[in-house]
Amino acid sequence: MTDFDYFIVLAEMRTGSNFLEANLNDLEGVHCFGELFNPAFIGYPKTERILDTTLEDREQDPFAVVARIKAHDGLCGFRYFHDHDPRVLSACLDDPRCAKIILTRNPVDSFVSWKVAQATGQWKLTNATHAKSAPITFDAPAFEAHLEKLQSFQIRVLQALQRAGQTAFYLGYDDLRDVDVLNGLAAYLGVPARLSNLNKKLKKQNPEPLKTRVANYDAMQDALRALDRFDLGRTPHFEPRRGPAIPTYVAAAKSGLIHMPLRSGPDIAVAQWLAGLDGVSTDNLQVGFSQKTLRGWQQNHIPHRSFAVLRHPVARAHAAFCDRILLDGPGSFGQIRATLRKVHKLPIPNAAPDLAKPTGYDVAAHRTAFIAFLKFLRNNLSAQTSIRVDPSWAGQFTLLQGFAQFMLPDAILREDRLQSDLPALATQIGIKTQADVPPTAHAHEGWLAAIYDATVEDAARDAYQRDYTIFGFKNWG
């Protein structure tokens, strides 16, 4: 007795899925209905109806087709590629009664085979005497795009199965010629039937080595060497994922502009500018949004624009250090400060200094303390400390990813261009009377200017490698 109601073969073009389907259909009590959710046809090219369902019926209600698959005699299923009807994929991946068969092939082989099939028009071969072949020219950018799609799809499937606590039956292209492996698949599906031999109707197309099928074989080798197969050039990151932080958003009192703050950025200056647009004080700005009230704001402000502002990592880390750790004003983290002093041995004075009139705390002490804080940040952002990664110093890219869970900002601006970019953004929604953009520098940026050097810059780069890479920050000084 099978534990499954139906199955899905997760594959791609030119991976041997037709051959796998033919062998599945040779198992008594098993039937595969082709590419049932291909956007261009239902099941197979030139087929108008499957399971008493037309293409138009399927478009209206794909889940009715899945229900018919379940209700059909025996164990039935279909082949699914990454560009097939996306409505079906999530439902199948989440359903433990759907057996998952994952078929893969060397992506270079499948890509070349795909291009050869496009060139010859031959997608299946049942008689070797009718085989067609034509050398193709390897297109590196097209292959990279193809590979990105395949990997994204495979990662999505893998993560969905992991989160659901499910497993799949994995097959490689070469496994398809092993009858014992296919019988292992039958055992996974829970059907008693077994294959005595492989289906011989379909023949392998283009069995020649790649060198004879690719006209620019040497160029293809060079292009493939340039691909980082193991993603060695990635910037590791272990920051916790963030939510959209909607309660922190700040909207103008009347105008259709809303700021999505990246903490420790030029928030005060931006708030003053937003208030100035409508001739009000910052107390009149709209804050404390929820998802519901934010949707209402969006509906009531047409047109509207949302924006976030990037600050250089050195300046942003320094702002976080001063506001949250070194000083004891509103918003400071006294407990974290104590832990940094006691556990991480940061050379921070026991009593918060007055940076306006320092006593016993000078530029040299500030430089030492700030560099120590940057080294702490490197460990903190790499999940090597017990202290939370606070939004005040979390990576800006991580924060933006969190925003994207609800909405993306229309514009990602940079602090050093706000004098021109904020008025330009306001102009887009018809605001003619412009307010001056106040100075954006942090209140204690003078202390940063006094201590900044290559050592400070290098420590910040170690902590914020991903932000530097993604946003292309130059040295701060």
Secondary structure, DSSP 8 states (H G I E B T S, - for coil): --S-SEEEEE--TTSSHHHHHHHHHTSTTEEE-SBTT-TTSSBSTT--EETTEEHHHHHH-HHHHHHHHHHSSSEEEEEE-TTS-HHHHHHHHH-TTEEEEEEE--HHHHHHHHHHHHHH-----S-GGG-----B---HHHHHHHHHHHHHHHHHHHHHHHHHT---EEEEGGGGG-HHHHHHHHHHHT-----SS---SS--S--S-HHHHBTTHHHHHHHHHHS-TT-TT------------GGG-EE-SSSSEEE---TTSSHHHHHHHHHHHTT--GGGSB----HHHHHHHHHHSSS-EEEEEE--HHHHHHHHIIIIII--STT--HHHHHHHHHTS-----SS---TTS-SS--HHHHHHHHHHHHHHHHHHHTT-SSS---TTTS-HHHHHHHHTTT---SEEEEGGGHHHHHHHHHHHTT--S-------S-TTHHHHHHH-SHHHHHHHHHHTHHHHHHHT-----
